[in-house]
Amino acid sequence: MRHGKLSREQAIELAGIEAVEKVENENCDFTNRLQTDGDDSVEFAASVKFTDAEGVKRTLTAYYYQDQEAVDATEDLSNLNWEIEGYEIW
């Protein structure tokens, strides 16, 4: 099951534009999470901390997914198409 059910607009509404832009500029890394629904994509994520409107410290995570074949076929992961699948707030 893929993570990141929030759109960029929803993430901005909940976390603020500063947090969204910050997470978009962070380097992502493998999550090593196994997909249990037959999806063979490789999951990557980047996270930043922020304080929400109620003063609660939260984490905003951006999720990226790549085809396993594409990951295996390159030595330089920067050659892949890095598009954010979605965001989550914890």
N, C-alpha and C positions, 0 to 999 in steps of 0.2 A: 504494500500500500504506500503510495506516495504521500509525502508530507508537504505542507505549504499550501493550505487551503485559502489563505487570505490573498487578495489581489494587492497590487501596489497601492491603489487608492485606499483600500481598507487599512493597510498597514500605516499609511500616512495619517489617516484619521485617528487611529488608535495609539500610534507611537510617535507621530510627528515627522515632519519632513527631514529634520536633522538626523534622526536615528535611521531612517530609511536610506538616505544618501550615504550615511556612514557604513551601514552594512553592505550596501552595493559596492563600496570601494574596498571592502575587506577581501583578503585572499580566502578562497574556500578550500576545503580539504575533504578527503574521503571521510564518510561517517562510519564506514564498516558495518552499517546496518544491513541485514539480509532482508530482501523482499520476500514475503511469505505468500504473495498472491499470484505468483508466476511471472511477475514483471522482472526481467533480467537486467534492468538498467542499474547503473552504478550511481549511488547517491553521494552528493557533495553538499556541504553546508558551510555557511559563515554566520557568525553571531556577534551581536554587540549588546551591551548593557544600556539601559535607559531607565528613567523614572517616569511613570505614567502620570496622568492628570490628577490622580488621587494621592500621589506621593509614594506609590509602591514601586520598589525596584524590580524591574522585569528584564527579560531577554528577548530580543528580536532576532529571529533566525531566517535567513534566506536559503532556499533549497534549489539545487541544480541537479539535473539528471543527464547522464551520458550513456550512450549505448556501450555495452561491454566491448563489442568489437572495435569501436572507435578508440576506446581507452587502450586496448591491447595493441592497436595498430600504430600508435605513436609513442615516441620517446619523450616528446615535449608536449605536455598537456595544454600548454597555452595555445596550441594549434587547433584545439577543439572549439566548437561554438558554445560559448558560455552565456546562456540565457536563463534568467531566474524563472523557475517553475511557479514559485509562490512563497509566501511568508507565513511564519507562525510566531505567536507571542506566548512566552512561558512566564 
